[in-house]
């Protein structure tokens, strides 16, 4: 039996820019975003926002930089 887990994910816990194509960001602990690039969001930026532990946002994200905390970025 072969199990396909899809394109995988990237664990982010530092302040470096992480690039790729991500469909969801899961925040495993309280996490602040310092910079983020999206393809399908309008309105105000998510940069500077803090997300509570055990929360998730969906979209098409191409770059994520954290101020603090940690997240799992699920690849498209």
DOZANU-926141 format. One record per residue: x, y, z of N, C-alpha, C, O in turn; residue in three letters; residue number from 1. Coordinates in steps of 0.02 Angstrom, whole numbers. Layout:
+--------+---------+--------+---------+----------+--------+--------+---------+--------+--------+---------+--------+-----+-----+
! n.east ! n.north !   n.up ! ca.east ! ca.north !  ca.up ! c.east ! c.north !   c.up ! o.east ! o.north !   o.up !  aa !   i !
+--------+---------+--------+---------+----------+--------+--------+---------+--------+--------+---------+--------+-----+-----+
!      X !       Y !      Z !       X !        Y !      Z !      X !       Y !      Z !      X !       Y !      Z ! Ala ! NUM !
...
+--------+---------+--------+---------+----------+--------+--------+---------+--------+--------+---------+--------+-----+-----+
//
This chain:
+--------+---------+--------+---------+----------+--------+--------+---------+--------+--------+---------+--------+-----+-----+
! n.east ! n.north !   n.up ! ca.east ! ca.north !  ca.up ! c.east ! c.north !   c.up ! o.east ! o.north !   o.up !  aa !   i !
+--------+---------+--------+---------+----------+--------+--------+---------+--------+--------+---------+--------+-----+-----+
!     42 !     -58 !      0 !       0 !        0 !      0 !     44 !      62 !      0 !     89 !      68 !     41 ! Unk !   1 !
!     32 !     108 !    -47 !      69 !      170 !    -51 !     25 !     227 !    -26 !    -32 !     235 !    -48 ! Unk !   2 !
!     51 !     266 !     20 !      15 !      323 !     47 !     46 !     386 !     20 !    106 !     398 !     28 ! Unk !   3 !
!      6 !     428 !    -13 !      30 !      491 !    -40 !      9 !     547 !      6 !    -51 !     561 !     14 ! Unk !   4 !
!     57 !     581 !     36 !      43 !      636 !     82 !     45 !     704 !     47 !     46 !     756 !     80 ! Unk !   5 !
!     45 !     704 !    -19 !      44 !      767 !    -57 !    112 !     802 !    -55 !    163 !     770 !    -42 ! Unk !   6 !
!    111 !     866 !    -67 !     174 !      903 !    -73 !    209 !     918 !     -7 !    266 !     942 !     -7 ! Unk !   7 !
!    178 !     905 !     49 !     212 !      913 !    113 !    204 !     981 !    145 !    158 !    1018 !    129 ! Unk !   8 !
!    249 !     996 !    191 !     244 !     1058 !    230 !    314 !    1080 !    250 !    363 !    1043 !    243 ! Unk !   9 !
!    318 !    1141 !    276 !     380 !     1169 !    301 !    368 !    1197 !    371 !    321 !    1235 !    382 ! Unk !  10 !
!    409 !    1177 !    418 !     405 !     1203 !    486 !    446 !    1267 !    489 !    504 !    1268 !    470 ! Unk !  11 !
!    415 !    1321 !    514 !     448 !     1386 !    518 !    449 !    1409 !    591 !    397 !    1415 !    622 ! Unk !  12 !
!    509 !    1422 !    617 !     514 !     1445 !    686 !    569 !    1497 !    694 !    593 !    1509 !    750 ! Unk !  13 !
!    589 !    1528 !    639 !     641 !     1579 !    642 !    617 !    1644 !    611 !    559 !    1648 !    590 ! Unk !  14 !
!    659 !    1693 !    607 !     640 !     1758 !    580 !    662 !    1769 !    508 !    664 !    1826 !    485 ! Unk !  15 !
!    678 !    1715 !    473 !     698 !     1719 !    402 !    638 !    1717 !    357 !    585 !    1690 !    376 ! Unk !  16 !
!    644 !    1743 !    297 !     590 !     1738 !    247 !    589 !    1667 !    218 !    641 !    1641 !    197 ! Unk !  17 !
!    531 !    1637 !    218 !     522 !     1570 !    189 !    477 !    1578 !    129 !    422 !    1603 !    133 ! Unk !  18 !
!    502 !    1555 !     71 !     465 !     1563 !      9 !    443 !    1496 !    -19 !    473 !    1444 !     -4 ! Unk !  19 !
!    392 !    1498 !    -59 !     363 !     1439 !    -91 !    291 !    1454 !   -108 !    272 !    1512 !   -114 ! Unk !  20 !
!    252 !    1403 !   -116 !     179 !     1411 !   -126 !    145 !    1370 !    -72 !    147 !    1308 !    -73 ! Unk !  21 !
!    114 !    1405 !    -27 !      82 !     1374 !     31 !      7 !    1386 !     30 !    -15 !    1441 !     12 ! Unk !  22 !
!    -33 !    1335 !     48 !    -106 !     1342 !     47 !   -135 !    1355 !    116 !   -193 !    1377 !    121 ! Unk !  23 !
!    -97 !    1343 !    168 !    -122 !     1353 !    236 !    -63 !    1363 !    283 !     -9 !    1336 !    273 ! Unk !  24 !
!    -75 !    1404 !    334 !     -26 !     1414 !    388 !    -59 !    1395 !    454 !   -110 !    1423 !    474 ! Unk !  25 !
!    -29 !    1345 !    487 !     -54 !     1323 !    552 !     -7 !    1350 !    605 !     53 !    1337 !    604 ! Unk !  26 !
!    -34 !    1388 !    652 !       5 !     1418 !    706 !      2 !    1374 !    767 !    -49 !    1371 !    801 ! Unk !  27 !
!     57 !    1339 !    781 !      58 !     1291 !    837 !     64 !    1325 !    905 !     49 !    1294 !    956 ! Unk !  28 !
!     86 !    1388 !    905 !      90 !     1428 !    966 !     74 !    1500 !    946 !     70 !    1515 !    886 ! Unk !  29 !
!     65 !    1544 !    994 !      51 !     1613 !    976 !    107 !    1638 !    931 !    166 !    1634 !    948 ! Unk !  30 !
!     88 !    1666 !    873 !     137 !     1682 !    821 !    123 !    1751 !    792 !     66 !    1767 !    775 ! Unk !  31 !
!    175 !    1791 !    785 !     170 !     1857 !    754 !    204 !    1855 !    685 !    259 !    1828 !    679 ! Unk !  32 !
!    171 !    1883 !    635 !     198 !     1886 !    567 !    227 !    1955 !    556 !    194 !    2006 !    568 ! Unk !  33 !
!    290 !    1957 !    532 !     320 !     2022 !    517 !    312 !    2040 !    443 !    307 !    2099 !    426 ! Unk !  34 !
!    310 !    1990 !    399 !     300 !     2002 !    327 !    267 !    1941 !    296 !    281 !    1884 !    315 ! Unk !  35 !
!    222 !    1954 !    249 !     188 !     1899 !    215 !    167 !    1923 !    146 !    145 !    1979 !    137 ! Unk !  36 !
!    173 !    1879 !     96 !     151 !     1893 !     28 !     99 !    1842 !      9 !    109 !    1782 !     17 ! Unk !  37 !
!     42 !    1867 !    -16 !     -13 !     1823 !    -36 !    -32 !    1837 !   -108 !    -19 !    1891 !   -134 ! Unk !  38 !
!    -63 !    1788 !   -140 !     -87 !     1796 !   -208 !   -162 !    1810 !   -211 !   -186 !    1835 !   -262 ! Unk !  39 !
!   -198 !    1794 !   -159 !    -270 !     1799 !   -164 !   -304 !    1835 !   -106 !   -363 !    1824 !    -93 ! Unk !  40 !
!   -267 !    1877 !    -71 !    -296 !     1918 !    -17 !   -303 !    1990 !    -41 !   -261 !    2014 !    -78 ! Unk !  41 !
!   -356 !    2023 !    -20 !    -364 !     2094 !    -32 !   -374 !    2129 !     35 !   -384 !    2096 !     86 ! Unk !  42 !
!   -371 !    2194 !     34 !    -380 !     2231 !     97 !   -314 !    2242 !    132 !   -261 !    2243 !    100 ! Unk !  43 !
!   -317 !    2250 !    196 !    -257 !     2264 !    236 !   -212 !    2203 !    240 !   -234 !    2146 !    231 ! Unk !  44 !
!   -149 !    2216 !    253 !     -99 !     2162 !    257 !   -106 !    2123 !    323 !   -132 !    2148 !    372 ! Unk !  45 !
!    -82 !    2062 !    321 !     -79 !     2021 !    381 !    -14 !    2033 !    419 !     -6 !    2009 !    476 ! Unk !  46 !
!     33 !    2069 !    389 !      96 !     2085 !    423 !     81 !    2126 !    486 !     42 !    2173 !    484 ! Unk !  47 !
!    113 !    2107 !    540 !     101 !     2140 !    604 !     47 !    2108 !    646 !     37 !    2126 !    704 ! Unk !  48 !
!     12 !    2060 !    617 !     -41 !     2025 !    654 !    -12 !    1969 !    696 !     39 !    1939 !    679 ! Unk !  49 !
!    -46 !    1955 !    752 !     -28 !     1899 !    795 !    -85 !    1850 !    796 !   -143 !    1869 !    805 ! Unk !  50 !
!    -70 !    1786 !    785 !    -120 !     1734 !    783 !   -114 !    1689 !    845 !    -58 !    1673 !    866 ! Unk !  51 !
!   -170 !    1670 !    873 !    -168 !     1628 !    934 !   -144 !    1557 !    918 !   -147 !    1534 !    861 ! Unk !  52 !
!   -121 !    1524 !    969 !    -101 !     1454 !    962 !   -159 !    1412 !    937 !   -217 !    1425 !    953 ! Unk !  53 !
!   -143 !    1361 !    898 !    -191 !     1313 !    872 !   -242 !    1346 !    825 !   -301 !    1330 !    826 ! Unk !  54 !
!   -218 !    1394 !    784 !    -262 !     1424 !    734 !   -232 !    1414 !    664 !   -172 !    1399 !    658 ! Unk !  55 !
!   -273 !    1424 !    612 !    -251 !     1413 !    544 !   -282 !    1465 !    499 !   -339 !    1485 !    509 ! Unk !  56 !
!   -244 !    1487 !    449 !    -271 !     1530 !    396 !   -258 !    1496 !    329 !   -209 !    1460 !    321 ! Unk !  57 !
!   -302 !    1509 !    281 !    -299 !     1478 !    215 !   -290 !    1531 !    162 !   -312 !    1588 !    171 ! Unk !  58 !
!   -259 !    1514 !    108 !    -250 !     1559 !     51 !   -193 !    1534 !      9 !   -173 !    1476 !     14 ! Unk !  59 !
!   -166 !    1577 !    -33 !    -106 !     1561 !    -71 !    -52 !    1609 !    -47 !    -54 !    1669 !    -62 ! Unk !  60 !
!     -5 !    1583 !     -8 !      49 !     1622 !     22 !    114 !    1604 !    -13 !    129 !    1546 !    -23 ! Unk !  61 !
!    152 !    1655 !    -32 !     215 !     1642 !    -68 !    277 !    1662 !    -28 !    333 !    1644 !    -47 ! Unk !  62 !
!    268 !    1698 !     27 !     324 !     1715 !     71 !    297 !    1729 !    141 !    246 !    1763 !    149 ! Unk !  63 !
!    331 !    1703 !    191 !     311 !     1712 !    261 !    373 !    1725 !    303 !    422 !    1688 !    298 ! Unk !  64 !
!    371 !    1778 !    343 !     424 !     1794 !    391 !    392 !    1805 !    459 !    344 !    1844 !    465 ! Unk !  65 !
!    417 !    1771 !    509 !     389 !     1776 !    576 !    430 !    1823 !    620 !    491 !    1827 !    614 ! Unk !  66 !
!    395 !    1858 !    665 !     428 !     1897 !    717 !    441 !    1852 !    777 !    494 !    1855 !    808 ! Unk !  67 !
!    392 !    1810 !    793 !     397 !     1764 !    850 !    349 !    1706 !    838 !    305 !    1709 !    796 ! Unk !  68 !
!    359 !    1653 !    876 !     315 !     1595 !    871 !    339 !    1545 !    820 !    397 !    1544 !    801 ! Unk !  69 !
!    292 !    1502 !    798 !     308 !     1449 !    751 !    245 !    1430 !    712 !    189 !    1433 !    738 ! Unk !  70 !
!    255 !    1409 !    650 !     198 !     1386 !    610 !    220 !    1329 !    564 !    280 !    1318 !    553 ! Unk !  71 !
!    171 !    1294 !    539 !     182 !     1244 !    487 !    149 !    1271 !    425 !     89 !    1286 !    425 ! Unk !  72 !
!    188 !    1278 !    371 !     163 !     1303 !    307 !    152 !    1244 !    261 !    200 !    1210 !    242 ! Unk !  73 !
!     90 !    1232 !    242 !      72 !     1174 !    200 !     78 !    1194 !    127 !     46 !    1242 !    104 ! Unk !  74 !
!    118 !    1157 !     90 !     131 !     1171 !     19 !     71 !    1152 !    -26 !     32 !    1107 !    -11 ! Unk !  75 !
!     67 !    1189 !    -79 !      17 !     1174 !   -131 !     46 !    1121 !   -176 !     13 !    1099 !   -224 ! Unk !  76 !
+--------+---------+--------+---------+----------+--------+--------+---------+--------+--------+---------+--------+-----+-----+
//
